[in-house]
Amino acid sequence: MTDAPIELFEFKVSGAALATYTYTSSEQDYVGSEPGGNEYTWSAIPIGRSSIQTNGSVVRDNIKISFAIDNPLIQEFLKVTPDYLILLTVYTVRPSGT
């Protein structure tokens, strides 16, 4: 078993239907806790992203995420254009938990 880093994507959707969607670009689902202590299963799906740039300020930068159109999160966007906040956190972890 390799201990190569994997990425976890956590989408927190505000608005009328508060929801959290958790995905990993790994080939297997990943079960773990976010820093706040909530336990999630990050579902393994084909997912891609643009490079992440940091500029040293509190202001966040843009990132492009791509995944299949049949994904439940994308299906929500197809129903209505969101006018609420979607917070994306990208974690990098090792399967060993480090």
C-alpha positions as a Python dict, from the first residue, in 0.01 Angstrom:
ca = {
    (1, 'M'): (0, 0, 0),
    (2, 'T'): (137, 338, -98),
    (3, 'D'): (131, 638, 133),
    (4, 'A'): (131, 893, -148),
    (5, 'P'): (-64, 1212, -71),
    (6, 'I'): (-426, 1229, -181),
    (7, 'E'): (-654, 1528, -212),
    (8, 'L'): (-987, 1569, -39),
    (9, 'F'): (-1242, 1819, -165),
    (10, 'E'): (-1506, 1947, 76),
    (11, 'F'): (-1787, 2160, -69),
    (12, 'K'): (-2007, 2334, 190),
    (13, 'V'): (-2319, 2476, 32),
    (14, 'S'): (-2514, 2745, 215),
    (15, 'G'): (-2862, 2871, 130),
    (16, 'A'): (-3195, 2701, 183),
    (17, 'A'): (-3050, 2350, 158),
    (18, 'L'): (-2737, 2339, 373),
    (19, 'A'): (-2529, 2051, 249),
    (20, 'T'): (-2175, 1919, 254),
    (21, 'Y'): (-2036, 1721, -39),
    (22, 'T'): (-1705, 1539, 10),
    (23, 'Y'): (-1498, 1387, -270),
    (24, 'T'): (-1149, 1254, -325),
    (25, 'S'): (-945, 1219, -641),
    (26, 'S'): (-806, 896, -494),
    (27, 'E'): (-902, 562, -647),
    (28, 'Q'): (-1069, 457, -319),
    (29, 'D'): (-1310, 627, -80),
    (30, 'Y'): (-1138, 793, 216),
    (31, 'V'): (-1285, 802, 568),
    (32, 'G'): (-1151, 1061, 807),
    (33, 'S'): (-1226, 1371, 1011),
    (34, 'E'): (-1200, 1734, 919),
    (35, 'P'): (-1005, 1957, 1159),
    (36, 'G'): (-1336, 2048, 1331),
    (37, 'G'): (-1388, 1684, 1425),
    (38, 'N'): (-1678, 1591, 1195),
    (39, 'E'): (-1624, 1252, 1034),
    (40, 'Y'): (-1689, 1218, 661),
    (41, 'T'): (-1647, 968, 384),
    (42, 'W'): (-1488, 1133, 84),
    (43, 'S'): (-1627, 954, -222),
    (44, 'A'): (-1375, 855, -488),
    (45, 'I'): (-1469, 1018, -819),
    (46, 'P'): (-1278, 1141, -1121),
    (47, 'I'): (-1212, 1504, -1026),
    (48, 'G'): (-964, 1759, -1151),
    (49, 'R'): (-858, 2106, -1050),
    (50, 'S'): (-647, 2393, -1168),
    (51, 'S'): (-334, 2485, -977),
    (52, 'I'): (-376, 2646, -638),
    (53, 'Q'): (-201, 2977, -596),
    (54, 'T'): (-141, 3149, -266),
    (55, 'N'): (-67, 3516, -243),
    (56, 'G'): (-4, 3544, 132),
    (57, 'S'): (-324, 3737, 205),
    (58, 'V'): (-654, 3633, 358),
    (59, 'V'): (-828, 3683, 24),
    (60, 'R'): (-878, 3355, -156),
    (61, 'D'): (-793, 3293, -519),
    (62, 'N'): (-992, 3130, -800),
    (63, 'I'): (-974, 2758, -867),
    (64, 'K'): (-1139, 2557, -1142),
    (65, 'I'): (-1284, 2219, -1048),
    (66, 'S'): (-1405, 1966, -1303),
    (67, 'F'): (-1599, 1645, -1261),
    (68, 'A'): (-1874, 1441, -1427),
    (69, 'I'): (-2205, 1604, -1510),
    (70, 'D'): (-2399, 1328, -1331),
    (71, 'N'): (-2245, 1427, -994),
    (72, 'P'): (-2512, 1526, -732),
    (73, 'L'): (-2349, 1866, -670),
    (74, 'I'): (-2350, 1948, -1042),
    (75, 'Q'): (-2710, 1827, -1067),
    (76, 'E'): (-2804, 2088, -806),
    (77, 'F'): (-2644, 2360, -1022),
    (78, 'L'): (-2832, 2241, -1329),
    (79, 'K'): (-3165, 2291, -1150),
    (80, 'V'): (-3100, 2654, -1060),
    (81, 'T'): (-2812, 2898, -1075),
    (82, 'P'): (-2687, 2923, -717),
    (83, 'D'): (-2712, 3263, -552),
    (84, 'Y'): (-2556, 3145, -229),
    (85, 'L'): (-2210, 3080, -97),
    (86, 'I'): (-2022, 2760, -177),
    (87, 'L'): (-1709, 2713, 30),
    (88, 'L'): (-1447, 2474, -106),
    (89, 'T'): (-1168, 2341, 114),
    (90, 'V'): (-899, 2123, -41),
    (91, 'Y'): (-709, 1901, 203),
    (92, 'T'): (-395, 1706, 120),
    (93, 'V'): (-348, 1399, 339),
    (94, 'R'): (-163, 1072, 343),
    (95, 'P'): (-363, 750, 390),
    (96, 'S'): (-152, 678, 700),
    (97, 'G'): (-316, 981, 860),
    (98, 'T'): (-19, 1218, 857),
}
